[in-house]
Amino acid sequence: MPALAATATRPDTSTRILDAAFGCIHGVGLSRTTVEDVARAAGIARQTVYRYFPSKDNLILALVLREEEKFLDGVREAFASTSSNLQTTMEEALLFCLRFAREHPLLDRLLETDPEALLPFLTVRAAPVIGRARDVLINLLTAKGIARDGLLEEAADAVVRVVISYALCPPERRPEEVARDLARTFTLALTGKEASPR
């Protein structure tokens, strides 16, 4: 019976690989991390890594998308826990993203030591990251009663791109101020009105 319990709590292979990649990249950087390093850290054969992730680029993209999911979880939580007021909800969601980006254990380190390896995944090759975040935001806004139309899709796309930009180049202003102003702008664009002052 103990063996069954251990199996039930052991992470699946793809999770082990991504966890190992995270640790390796945190330790030596993105460009110096090899698939062999990741395999060794995960305690598996290199061929097993390639079975799940056909290339190092695929592995890195999967890791970026997994880390993005943590951002999206915070956005979902803000939408679930705040009032029906769109501006307040957006402010909470944006504030979470801005703070999380500043506190993320890899982002600042990679931007400082390995920008040429990381930036393509958040700029010229960011379509998967942007598309998924945009779709999540559109679904959350639709559930809040915002009509799904071209403006909603364009506004959601713009917000995602702005958040990525702020994550890559943190503003000098406090995150609370940036989140408040972005939420106000977004709400005005979508509804034509601003929330009542709190």
N, C-alpha and C positions, 0 to 999 in steps of 0.2 A: 504493500500500500504506500509506503513512503516514496517509492520510485514513481508512482503515478502522480503524487502530489508535486514532486520535483519537476516532472514533465509538464504538468499543467501550468506551472509558474515560469517556466523557461521561455525566454522570448523566441519567436520564430526566427528562421535563418536570415530573412531579409532585414528584420529589425536588428539582429546582432551585427550584421554587416554595416548598417547605417550608424549604429552606435559606435562601432569600431572606427568608421570613417570620421565621425565627429571627433572622437578622441585623438586620432592621428593628426587631423587637420589642426585641432587646437594645440597640439604639441609642437608640430614642425611646420605648419603652414600648408596651404593648398597645393602649391606647385611642387613642393618637396615630398608630398605624400604620394606613395605608389599603391597600386592595387595589391602588390605583395605585402606592403606594410599593413594594409587593411585586413587582408586574409590572416596574417599572423596575429594581429590584435583580436580578431574574431575567433581565432582558434579553428580555422577551417582552411581547406585547400584553395589556392588561387583560382583554380578552375570552377570551384563552387561560387566564388564571387562573380565570375564571368557568366555563370549560368543565370544568375539573378540580374546582373547589370552588365550588358555586353561590352561596355567600355568605361573608362574612368569618367568620361563626360556624362554618361548615363547615370553613373553612381552619384556624381556631384549634383546633377539635376534632381535626382530622387531625394538627396539630402536637403537641397534647397526647398523643394516642395514640402518635405516633412516639417522643416522649420517654419515654412509659411503657414502650415496648418495650425501652429501654435498662435500665430497672429490671428488667424481666422477664428479660432476658438474664443479668443478674447473679444472679438467683434460680435460673435454670436451671443456670448454672455452679456455683453452690453445691451444688445437688442432684447434679450430675454428679461433682464433685470431692471431696466429703466422704465420711466413713464411712457405714455403714449405720445409724448411730445417728441417730434422728429429731431428737432435741433438738439435737445438734451441727449437723446440717444446717440446721435452722430458725434456729439462732443465727447461723450464717454468712450465710444468706440475708437475715435481718432486719438484720444489721449492715451488709451491703452496701447495702441500701435506705436505712438511716438516714444512712450516710456520703454516699451518692450524692446524697441530697436536700440535705444541707448544702453539698455542693460544686457542685451544678448551677449552670451559669452564668446561668440565667434565673430560677429559682424565687425565690431571696431578693430579687433586684432587683424582680421583679414584685410580690411580697408587700409590699415596702416602698413602691413607687411607684404601683402599679396594682392594688391588691387587689380593687377592685370589678369590674374587668374579668376578672381571672383566677379569683377564687373560685367563681363559678358552675360553671365547668368541673370543679372538684374538690369541689363540694358538691351543690347542688340539681340540677345537670345532669351529675352524675358517673356516671350509670348505665353508659355504655359503658366508662369507665375501670375501674370497680369490677367489672363483669361479666367483662371480659376477664382481669383479674388474678386474680379468683376462680377462673375456669375453668382457667387455667394452673396455679395452685397445687393445685387439686383433682387435675388430671391427674398432676402431679409426686408428690403424696402417694399417689395410687392406685398409681403405678409403684413406690413404696417399700413397698407391701404394706398400706397403710391401707385398710380396707374403705370402699367408697363407700356412704355412708348420709346420712341427714339431718343427723347430728351433724357429719360431715366438711364438708358444704356450709356449714352455719351457722358452724363454726369458721373455715373458710377465708374466708368473708365478713367475719367479725369481724376477723380478722388484717389483711385488706386495708384495712378502714376505719380500724383503729388506725394502720397505717403511714401512710395519707394524713393522719390527724390529726397524727401526729408530724412529718410533712413540713411541714405548714402552720404548726405551732407547736412548734418543736424543744424537747425537754425540757431541763431544766437539768442532768440527770444525763448522764454520758458515754454515747455510743452503745453502747459495749461492755456496760455495765450494763443498759441498756434492752433490748438484743437478748437478753442472757442471761435476763433475767426474763420477757420475752415468750415466748421459746422454751420455757422451763420450764413456763409456764402452758399454752401451747398443747399441749405434749406430754402433760402431765397430763390435760388435758381429753380428748384423743383416745385415749390408751392406758391411763389410770388409773395410770401409773407414771412415775417420773422416771428419767432416765439416771443411771448411776453417776458419782460425782464424778470429775473428770479430774485 
